[in-house]
Amino acid sequence: MKKVIAMLLTLVMAVSFCIPSFASGFDPSQIPGMITGVIDTVKQAVQGVVAEVEATIAAVPAAPQTDDEAAVKEFELGCEKWVNARLGFTADLDESGEPKVDENGNIVYIPDPNAEPTKVFTRESLSAAVQLLVNQGKLTVEQQAGIEKAIKKATPPANAGIKLPENVVALILADTAQELVDALTANKIPLNAMKAALKALVAAKVVRNDEQLLNDTYALIDELSKKDAEANKGEGGLKDKISGVINTIKDKLGLGGGSGDDASNSEAGMKDPTGDVAIYSVLGVAAVAGAALVLTRKKKEN
């Protein structure tokens, strides 16, 4: 009996010492470092891109203050010319040196033979860089509207050398709460860290400071958190948790039978946060120690 109790006590203590290996629950203390990491990654990705655009924004015309048709047309043509230059295009000129136009009266743009591929943007990357400059107050939302209209109208460049990562573009250009949550997820921000991450990204001028967008996103995060909590409520009892931990130890020691059930139980054990596993480990130690004490007393009485 002493040997059995010793083995049980050893097993439970092993679980206690191996608690970190069973934990997959997210540690809130990791949130600040995770957020800083995401912000640093985004800044590193966009730094040169934004600088390249910023160096040319003096050529972006000021938005007209009136609805004068001629002024609006001039503004749109200026934005169109600036955008196409960033995308590696130039106006196709006729024999007199004037820009050619199509049947709709639009200027015809062709690939610029003098454009440096390393300075040619994809349309999405240009939109993201412009949004960051708007966030920083270096371009107005009116200028951005003119630029975006020209970007949507422009032909995608064939050999763009400036292309931001998709997850970075998604984060910068998110226009709805769902898009913003999806972008945060794509940047590996867990649900319980999204609110803090969002506030930090707005402060860093990565995400635009749009009150309606942010309020909608916070509400969506709350809704998703509630659904997640309800889905996990009451999932697995004490028996399942202990069974999962034991099966995990068996797997790590190579003692598992390799059946589907063993793999499932092992996965269940790995799902518990560190605190939960610690509680059951302490309970196990207490139970074994209590049993040992009772048996020792009975032996002395006999």
Residue pairs with C-beta under 8 A, 6 or more apart in sequence:
1 295
5 288
5 291
5 292
5 295
8 288
9 285
9 288
9 289
9 292
11 249
12 281
12 284
12 285
12 288
13 285
14 249
15 22
15 245
15 249
15 277
15 280
15 281
15 284
16 278
16 281
16 282
16 285
18 249
18 252
19 274
19 277
19 278
19 281
20 274
21 248
21 252
22 245
22 248
22 269
22 270
22 272
22 274
22 277
23 272
23 273
23 274
23 277
24 270
24 271
24 272
24 273
25 272
25 273
25 274
25 275
25 276
26 190
26 192
26 193
27 274
28 192
28 193
31 192
31 193
31 196
31 197
32 196
34 188
34 189
34 193
34 197
35 189
35 193
35 196
35 197
35 200
35 201
36 200
38 187
38 188
38 189
38 197
38 201
39 200
39 201
39 204
39 206
41 168
41 187
42 168
42 171
42 172
42 187
42 201
42 204
42 206
43 204
43 206
45 164
45 165
45 168
46 128
46 129
46 132
46 164
46 168
46 172
49 121
49 125
49 128
49 129
49 162
49 164
50 129
50 132
50 133
52 119
52 121
52 129
52 162
53 86
53 121
53 126
53 129
53 130
53 133
54 133
54 138
56 82
56 85
56 86
57 133
57 138
57 139
59 78
59 81
59 82
59 85
60 78
60 79
60 82
60 139
60 143
60 146
60 147
61 74
61 75
61 78
61 79
61 143
61 146
62 75
62 143
63 75
63 140
63 142
63 143
63 145
63 146
64 71
64 72
64 74
64 75
75 146
76 146
76 149
76 150
77 107
78 146
79 143
79 146
79 147
79 149
79 150
80 107
80 150
80 153
80 154
81 91
82 147
82 150
83 126
83 147
83 150
83 151
83 154
84 90
84 91
84 109
84 150
84 154
85 112
86 120
86 121
86 126
87 120
87 121
87 123
87 126
87 154
87 155
87 156
87 157
87 160
88 111
88 112
88 115
88 117
88 120
88 157
88 159
88 160
89 109
89 110
89 111
89 112
89 115
89 154
89 155
89 157
90 109
90 110
90 111
90 112
90 114
90 115
91 99
91 100
91 107
91 108
91 109
91 110
92 99
92 100
92 108
92 109
92 110
93 99
93 100
94 100
99 107
99 108
100 107
100 108
101 107
101 108
102 108
106 153
109 154
109 155
111 157
111 158
116 161
117 159
117 160
117 161
118 161
118 162
119 161
119 162
120 157
120 159
120 160
120 161
120 162
121 129
121 157
121 160
121 162
121 163
122 156
122 157
122 160
122 162
122 163
122 164
123 151
123 152
123 154
123 156
123 157
124 163
124 164
124 169
124 173
125 160
125 162
125 163
125 164
125 169
126 151
127 148
127 151
127 169
127 173
128 164
128 168
128 169
128 172
128 173
129 164
130 139
130 144
130 147
130 148
131 144
131 172
131 173
131 208
132 172
132 205
132 206
133 139
134 140
134 141
134 143
134 144
134 208
135 205
135 206
135 207
135 208
135 209
136 205
139 147
166 186
167 183
167 186
167 187
168 187
170 179
170 182
170 183
170 186
171 180
171 183
171 184
171 186
171 187
171 201
171 206
171 207
172 206
172 207
174 180
174 182
174 183
174 207
174 213
175 213
176 213
176 216
177 213
177 216
177 217
177 219
177 220
178 220
180 198
180 207
180 213
180 217
181 194
181 217
181 220
181 221
181 224
184 194
184 197
184 198
189 197
191 221
191 224
191 225
191 228
192 225
194 221
195 218
195 221
198 207
198 214
198 217
198 218
201 207
202 208
202 209
202 214
236 244
236 268
236 271
238 280
240 268
241 268
241 269
241 272
241 276
241 277
241 280
242 280
242 284
243 265
243 268
243 269
244 265
244 266
244 267
244 268
244 269
244 270
244 271
244 272
245 269
245 272
245 277
245 280
245 281
246 269
247 256
247 262
247 265
247 266
247 268
247 269
248 265
248 266
248 269
248 270
249 255
250 256
250 262
250 266
251 262
251 263
251 266
256 262
256 263
256 266
269 277
